[in-house]
């Protein structure tokens, strides 16, 4: 059973965004709505995946590529990676919602209004990505984290992912109550009991996902 996913690009690019040579016909009724729904739901599927998803940004991430990254839970990037939202330069105006989840107000609007591209080293300095590695070390470093996540109780991780997603949408008062309810439900599982016993007995827990 898979316990964690890694999203990365094939080749030198993570995702360069929309194909400007294959845009929907604005004169065709429903064409843009269908295209936009596919783009939107791709990100939603990643965000709502019950498993943690690690983004391994192996190159340029532009437009929808930044959206794919923002849909993931944890971000790693190689030194060559560059991030940008160039829509303003090609007659488009999407992506602000995704940028808002990653960047502060000023940088977000600079990127959105000008197409400014930010190198991975700067995002690491700002604390937006977890690591900025050489391209050769990117996947090995991500795999270390994936193995650590996979060692946890799968049912606890599912509860944790749900909690992390939901509290982003709630006022702090409601969010804390939601987390307490999640903790109460989790405490009744076999894995929670095993985690407590393993801690007291100073041994590695054996989780069964129930």
C-alpha positions in Angstrom: 0.0 0.0 0.0 1.4 3.4 -1.0 1.8 5.8 1.9 3.3 8.9 0.2 3.6 10.3 -3.4 6.3 12.3 -5.1 5.4 14.7 -8.0 8.3 15.6 -10.3 8.9 16.4 -14.0 10.3 14.2 -16.7 13.4 15.7 -18.2 14.7 19.2 -17.5 11.4 20.9 -16.7 9.0 20.4 -13.8 6.0 22.0 -15.7 6.2 25.0 -18.0 2.4 25.7 -17.8 -0.2 26.1 -20.5 0.6 25.2 -24.2 -0.1 28.5 -25.9 -0.4 26.7 -29.3 -3.2 24.5 -27.9 -5.5 26.9 -26.1 -9.3 26.5 -26.1 -11.3 28.4 -28.7 -12.9 31.4 -26.9 -15.7 31.5 -29.6 -16.7 27.9 -28.9 -19.3 27.7 -26.2 -18.1 25.7 -23.2 -14.5 25.2 -24.5 -12.9 27.4 -21.9 -15.1 26.1 -19.1 -14.1 22.5 -19.8 -10.4 23.3 -20.1 -10.4 25.4 -16.9 -12.3 22.6 -15.0 -9.6 20.0 -15.9 -6.8 22.4 -14.8 -8.6 23.3 -11.6 -9.5 19.7 -10.7 -6.0 18.4 -11.3 -4.8 20.6 -8.5 -7.7 19.7 -6.3 -7.0 16.0 -6.8 -3.5 16.5 -5.6 -4.5 18.7 -2.7 -7.2 16.3 -1.6 -5.2 13.1 -2.0 -5.3 11.2 1.3 -1.5 10.6 1.1 1.1 13.3 1.6 2.4 14.6 -1.8 6.0 15.9 -2.0 6.8 18.2 -4.9 10.3 17.6 -6.3 10.8 20.6 -8.5 13.5 19.5 -11.0 13.5 22.6 -13.2 11.3 25.4 -14.4 7.9 25.8 -12.9 5.7 28.3 -14.6 2.0 29.2 -14.6 0.1 25.9 -14.0 3.4 24.4 -12.9 3.4 26.7 -9.8 -0.2 25.7 -9.3 0.8 22.0 -9.3 3.5 22.7 -6.8 1.2 24.7 -4.6 -1.2 21.7 -4.5 1.4 19.5 -2.9 2.2 19.3 0.8 6.0 19.7 0.9 8.3 21.4 -1.5 11.9 20.5 -2.5 13.7 22.0 -5.5 17.0 21.8 -7.3 19.2 24.8 -7.7 18.3 25.2 -11.4 14.6 25.6 -10.6 12.8 28.9 -11.4 9.3 29.8 -10.4 7.0 32.3 -12.2 3.5 33.2 -13.2 4.0 34.7 -16.7 0.2 34.9 -17.6 0.2 38.7 -17.7 2.7 38.6 -20.6 0.6 36.2 -22.7 -2.9 37.6 -22.4 -4.0 35.5 -19.4 -4.7 36.3 -15.8 -4.9 33.2 -13.7 -2.9 31.9 -10.7 -3.4 34.5 -8.0 -5.3 32.0 -5.8 -2.3 29.6 -6.0 0.3 32.3 -5.5 -1.5 33.4 -2.3 -0.9 30.0 -0.7 2.8 30.3 -1.2 4.0 33.9 -1.1 3.5 37.1 0.9 1.4 39.9 -0.5 4.2 42.0 -2.1 6.1 39.2 -3.8 2.9 37.5 -4.9 1.7 40.7 -6.6 5.0 41.4 -8.1 5.0 38.0 -9.7 1.4 38.2 -10.8 1.6 41.8 -12.2 5.0 41.5 -14.0 5.7 37.8 -14.6 8.8 38.1 -12.4 10.6 34.7 -12.0 12.1 33.7 -8.6 15.0 31.3 -8.4 14.9 28.3 -6.0 17.7 29.7 -3.8 15.5 32.8 -3.0 12.5 30.6 -2.1 14.7 28.6 0.2 16.0 31.8 1.8 12.4 32.9 2.3 11.4 29.6 3.9 8.9 28.7 1.1 10.7 25.5 0.1 12.2 22.9 2.4 15.5 22.4 0.5 17.4 23.7 -2.5 19.7 20.9 -3.7 21.8 19.9 -6.6 19.8 18.2 -9.4 21.6 15.0 -8.7 20.7 15.1 -5.0 17.0 16.2 -5.4 15.3 12.8 -5.7 17.6 11.1 -3.1 16.8 13.9 -0.6 13.1 13.6 -1.3 13.2 9.9 -1.0 14.7 10.3 2.5 11.7 12.3 3.5 9.3 10.0 1.8 10.7 7.0 3.8 10.3 8.9 7.0 6.7 9.8 6.2 6.0 6.2 5.1 7.3 4.9 8.5 4.3 6.6 10.3 0.9 5.1 10.8 -1.0 5.3 7.5 -4.3 6.0 9.2 -2.7 8.7 11.4 -1.2 10.3 8.3 -4.6 10.3 6.6 -6.1 12.0 9.6 -3.2 14.5 9.7 -3.5 15.3 6.0 -7.2 15.9 6.3 -6.7 18.1 9.4 -3.9 20.1 7.6 -6.2 20.8 4.6 -9.2 21.7 6.6 -7.7 24.0 9.2 -6.4 26.2 6.4 -10.0 27.1 5.6 -11.2 27.8 9.1 -10.9 30.5 11.7 -8.4 29.5 14.5 -11.1 28.8 17.1 -13.0 26.4 14.8 -9.8 24.9 13.4 -8.5 23.9 16.9 -11.8 22.3 17.8 -11.8 20.4 14.5 -8.2 19.1 15.3 -9.4 18.0 18.7 -12.2 16.0 17.2 -9.7 14.4 14.7 -7.4 13.5 17.6 -10.2 12.0 19.6 -11.2 9.8 16.6 -7.6 8.8 15.9 -7.0 7.8 19.5 -9.6 5.0 19.2 -7.6 3.3 16.4 -5.4 0.2 16.8 -2.4 2.2 15.4 -2.8 4.9 18.0 -2.7 2.3 20.8 0.3 0.6 19.1 2.1 4.0 18.9 1.6 4.6 22.6 2.7 1.1 23.6 5.8 1.3 21.4 6.7 4.6 23.0 6.4 3.3 26.5 8.2 0.0 25.7 11.0 1.9 23.8 10.6 -0.1 20.5 9.7 0.5 16.9 5.9 0.5 16.4 4.3 -1.9 13.9 1.4 -0.2 12.3 -1.5 -2.0 10.5 -3.4 0.9 9.2 -6.4 0.4 11.3 
